[in-house]
């Protein structure tokens, strides 16, 4: 087995060579110099597998940009079927298909590269992300299948831990992880395809907000900033664990609280950030969303990082995508650092926005 020279060059190398420590196998994958096609080489670098070092972009930051995605989907022919309650016209967090007057199925798929190095946490976070799409539609998850790409050179136990973390969360959601599909790839990716159920009259959409609605967040903001700081080596002590706890939290309890109130509109805030998802809600509902930055819940460490100038990779494009549909005072929030956000960073819900009339919905 050959070792690399430790440089990060232009030939697709992702990390450095190293040595074996404590008799435990750890790895980084890169292409050997001068070989076409590239030869997969295993470098022993430490006593832990650094999954994030194998990812070009972590988590939802790897998603296709919202603006490009809208352009792509606009080129697809619309599908019209009486029982397709939610499809691409307009697109939402999941598809919904009516089976009969009492039952509809919710179907979604979500996967991404590692956001953390701990494989069990990575699997749990990816599973939570996919399952929460079903909860965002007002549904209940039933069945999940794994969608996996993984380097064959990594110890099989690493992928086993990813699957174990996902299975734990799927069980907590009351669903079953029943199988999946796995292919070899230099960049790890993991997620789920999830099927759930919902009553046809109880489907929540992001396209049905009304002027005068108040918007609530069920989780604190800022996990993306903390993950970015962690990748850059500057995350405050304890902040990553705080972010991981938030990312592993299912929205089942929040959905149960919302259900008796029949909310007008619901969406899942993930890779496009609050501004990007607020734009989707606004443009598809024909309203303008007004955000009060000082009222938004945030992880305390994220506030510190924002003040220090840390920005996520998607920050600029999410702001540009939001356009005129979203009016915010988010910049003022980092100066205010309101005590309510400090006292209760993980409150179940926090009001921080409203929807206003917009007779001519903006488009991007």
C-alpha positions, 0 to 999 in steps of 0.5 A: 500500500502506497502513502501520499506525499501530504500535499493538497494539489490540483489532482483531486487530493483531499487530505494528507498522508500520515501514520498509524496511531494506536493500531486503529485504522483511519483514512483519507482518500486521494488519487495517486500522482501520474496514474490514469485512471486514478488509483484509490490510496489509503492514507493513515492519518490519525486515530479517527476517520475525518469524514468531513475531509472527504467532502468538497462541501458539507451537508446541505451546503452541497445542494444545488443553488436554489436559483439554478434549481428553479431554472432546472425545474421550470424546464420540466413538463408539468404533471397533472393528475387528480390524485397528485396533491403536491408535485412540482407545480409548485414544488414543496418539501415532499410529494403527496399522492392521494390513495383514497378519501382518508389516506395520502402518501408523503414521499421525499428523498434527502441526502448529503456529504458529511457535516461532522466527523463522527459517523453515528452523528452524521447518520443521525443528522442525515436521517433527521433531515429527511424525516423532517420533510415528512413532518413539514408536510403534516405527515407521519413517517412509515418507511425509510430506505438508505441512499448511500455512496461511500469509499470502499477503502474506509473500514466497513465499521465506519459505514456501519456506524452511519447506518446505526445512527440513522436507524436510531433516529428512524425508530424514534420517529416511529418508522422502519429502516427497511433497506436501501442502495449503496454505491462506491464513491470517493465522497461519502454521502448518506440520506434517506428516501422516506414514505409517510402518510397524511390525511388528504385534507391535512396536507401542509404546504409552503404555498398557502401563507396569507397576509397577516400570518405570523411565522414561528421557528421550531429550532434555533438558527445558526448550525450552518455558521457553527459547522463552517467555523468547525471546518475552518478550525475556529468553532467555540468550545462546546458549540459543535455539540450544541449544533449536533444536538439541534440537527439531530432533533426531530420535528415530530413534537413541533408538528404535534403542537401545530396540528390542532391549529391547522397552520396556513403554511409550513416549510422546513428550513435547511440548506437554503437558510432562513432567507432562501426558504422564506423566499420560497414561501413568499413567492409561492404564496404571493406574499412578502415575508418580513423578518425581525432579526432581534426576535429570531432564536439562535444558538449563542455560539452562532451569534458570536460567530456572526459578529466575528464575520463568519459566513456560510458558503451559501450565505451570499447566494441565499441572500440574492435568491431571497430578493425583494420577497423577504425584508429583514433586519437580521443584521441588527440582530447580531448587535442586539443579541437579545437576552431572550435568545440567550435564555432560551436558544432551544425554545420549541417555537419563537415568533420572528416574522410576519407575512404581508400582502404582495399582489404581484409575487416576485420571481427569480 
